[in-house]
């Protein structure tokens, strides 16, 4: 009995919080709108329900990859990747060299 009461109070609190966060006027109005939509779904909801009820198609991974293969360059072009790595190395070396010069100058000052 107590657990049922706690569950009902929790559900009511969730309804109130959810309705206030979405900007709905009244949790009861939102509930009624949901019940009405379930009884009389619009075209979009009916199409989604029909698509969800369709039987799944068994397809091997190889067949799927064959059917969805596309011609052209892949996501990674090795030449571009090599150029990017060279540029990153050069930028990193440019940052490290001045720091080494500063450390060397600091050591010589002592």
N, C-alpha and C positions, 0 to 999 in steps of 0.2 A: 504494500500500500504506500509506504513512504517512498520507495524507489520510483513508483509510478508518478507520484506527485513531483518528485525531483526531476524526473525526465520531462514532464509537462512544463515545468517552470523553465528548464533549460531550453526547451524548444521555443517557448514564448520569447525568451531573452534573445535567442538566435534570430528569430523573426524580426524583432524590434531593431536589433543591431544591423541586420542585413538590409532592412528597409531604409534605415537612416543613412547608411553608407551609400546606397545607390540613388538616393534622392526621391524615393517613392513616397507618396503622400501618406499612405496608410498600409500597414501590413495586411490587414484584412482585405483591402482592395487588391493588393498584389496577389494574395492567395486566390481570390475569386477570379481574377484575370487568368491565372495559371490553370485553374480548373476548367474555365470556359475554353481556353485554348486547347486543352487536352480533349475535350468533347468535340470541338469543332476546329480542327487544325487548319491553318491556312495552306496555300499551295507549297510554300517552301518547307513547312514542317511535314507535310504529307510526302513530298519528294525525299526528304531526309529519312523518314521512316521506311519508305519503300526501298531506298538504297541500303539501309541497315538490315532489312529483311532478306536481301538477295543472298543466294547461296555463295559461299566462298569458292574461288577457283584454285585448284591445285596446279602449281607451276614450279618447276625446278628453278634453282638459282641460275643455272646456265641458260635456260630458255628466257628467263627474265632479262638477264644481261644482254643476250642476243637481241631481244626485242627493243631494248631501250638504249642500245649503243648509238653513239653519235660520232660523226666524222669530224675531223678538225683537231686542233691542238688540245691537249689535255689541260688540266688546271695548272700543272707545273711544267714550264718549259726549262729544260736543263741549262740552256745558254743564258737565259735571264737569271736563273738561280745562281749560276757561277758569277755573273756580273754583280749581282746583289751582294754575294759573299765577299767579293773583292772590295767593293765599295765599303762594306761594313768593316772589313779589316783595315782599310786605309783610314777610315774615320777613327777607329779605335786606336790605331797607332799614332795618329795626330794628337789625340787626347793624352796618351800615355807619355809621349816624348817630352812635351813641355813640363809635365810633372816630374819626370826624371831630371830634367835640367834644373828645376827649382830645388830639388832635393840635393843634387850635386853642388849647386851654388851655396846652399845652406851648410853643407858639410865642409866646404872649403873655407867658409867664413869662420868656422870654429877654430 
